[in-house]
C-alpha cells in the first residue's frame, strides 16, 4: 500500500520532529548564520556595531535549501553609526526567519551599543545587545504521525486534515527577551573577536508543563586580517586588498567552522570560504559583488557538499550595503578622519 503525502505536508512532519518546542529533553536552535557575515555585522558580533562615521545600512536575504519548498528563508535589515566624540556606536537590527514555508516564523528586534578603548596601537571594543524575539507557529498546517492514514494519507474524505491527539499549545505565539554581548581586539592589520548570543537562555517552548526548550548560548570566535595591495612603486591601490578570515560557531551540540578569504579590486569584490560542521563537510561558499558610490551589492551561493546536495539545491544569499561614508560630499567633510583599522571588508 502506498502512503500519499503532499510535499508541504511531508515538510510539516519534518519540522515538527526537528523543532524542540514540542517535546521534552530537547533544545532549540538559532536561525542560520549568514554566509556573508561581513554584510550582517550585528548578527555576528554586537562589538562590530558602528563601523562607519556616517550612517550605514544593511539588507540581507537568504534562501537555504530552496528545492525543499522554501525550507529556510531569512530576511534582515540593520542600521548602525559611530559617534566619535564619545567613542560610542549605536545600532538597530531586525531579522525574520521563515522555516518550513512559513510553518514556523521567528522575528527578532535588537538594539546594540558598542564602546571603543585605545591601548597604544591596539583597540578594544565591547558591545552589548538587547531586544526581543517573537515566535509564531502555524499549528493547523502541521501533520503528526497519528494523523496519517496508510491508504489515504493525512487528509480525510472531507478534504480536511485528520485530527490528532497531540497536545495543542495554549497560544501559537511566544515572545521573549534576548541579551547578547561581544568583544573585539584590532589594529591596522588584524582583528579577533568573541560574541555570546542568548545570554539569558530564553525558553522557546509553546506548551506549558513541558520541560523548557531553552535556546542554547551561541558562541562565535572569529578573526581576520586586511592586507592592502601595493603597486610596483609601493603605493597602496585604493580599494584593493585581501582579507583572509575564519569563524567558529558553537550552539549546543552544533558546531561549524568557516575559513576563506575576501578579495577587493576597486569596484569589484569576490571571495570563497569552506564551511565544515565537524560531523561532515557542509558547503563551499562562492561570492561575487560590486561596489559603486554608496552602494555595495553581493551575491553568494553555498554549494552543498554533504549528502543533502542532491535534494537541497544549496543556498542563495543577497546582501545590499548602503554606506554614506562613501558619499563624496560626506567624504570631503571628513577628510581628516581616517580609519586605522582592518574592517574594510565590513564597509
Phi, psi and omega in degrees: 000143183257131176265118181264131175212119179303157184303316182295326179285328173298320176297323180299317178298316181301313184288323180293332177280331183276324185282134184279001188285351187244351184231145178289167175063032177226167179236146175279172181214151183292162165295154186299150175285139181294138174296320176274067185300331182290342177258012174218058189299323180289333175290330180280310186200122180299340177290346176277000178297135177081059180267000181221156178287314178274168179302147179226135181234146175230140174234129184232143175221132178224131177238102184262132181057056185298334180288347178264043172058057179056055183302309179220116177237125185235135176238146177209149174217143182211157177223142172204164182197142177271142175244091188301324184299336181243008183057025185244165176214149180231150180207160177219135180223145177228131179227140176232128180238126181245115181252142178065044179057039176093004179295324184228114189242129181236129176237128182237133176234123184224145172247142184232150176223138179225148180226139184249132175249142177252132178230086185057245181268005181245141178244138175242130183231125178249146182224146176235147180221137178218146180181203179216158177233143176237128178254140177226129183246128175271078187300321184292349178262356181280148179236124178256163185299326181286356178268349190265115174278134183302333183261311188262355180080203186274354184256128181279182181295337179278000180084004180256158177294142177296151180290161178232155177265002179294150178294129178272131179300151176293331179215148179261010176231145178215136180233137179214157176279153183216137183227141182218166179208161179198165179216147178229146169233133184203160170222205184290339188241323188237154173214155175206147183206165176223134174233149181231109181263147176065052182299329183272002178054060184297149180268123181255012182287138177267337187255125178289160178070008171256159175299139183301140174266083187284132175282112186294157174298135177256112179266133175229125174244123185218158180194167180184189182209166175227117178248107181288142183269133180253158172267185185294343178267009178070022175266142178287136178269128185299128175077006182249118180199166175238133182232091173288145181205158180219148181215131176242130181235134174224131175217112186062233179272352183275134177223145173210154176226135176245137176216136180175203183208150177247134181235129178243132178229088181064248184267002182240142177218162179199179180180171178209140179222150173250129180246129182235136182253021177070319176282332182193160172294136187257303186199157168251122184257124180245133185233142171213147181192174179224151178229126182211130181057235181266001186254144176221121184237129180232145174232132177228153178229129176268113176275109184293130181253349182278187181292349178279357189303322183288334184259333192273328186063032172065215179208136177255140179218134179234136177230145175230124176247137176238107186244106183286352171298334182273000173291124183306323180293317179290319180299322179296320179292331185254027184302326182287342182266119179236142180283132177245055180219186182238037186254026179299330178301331181271002181248000000 
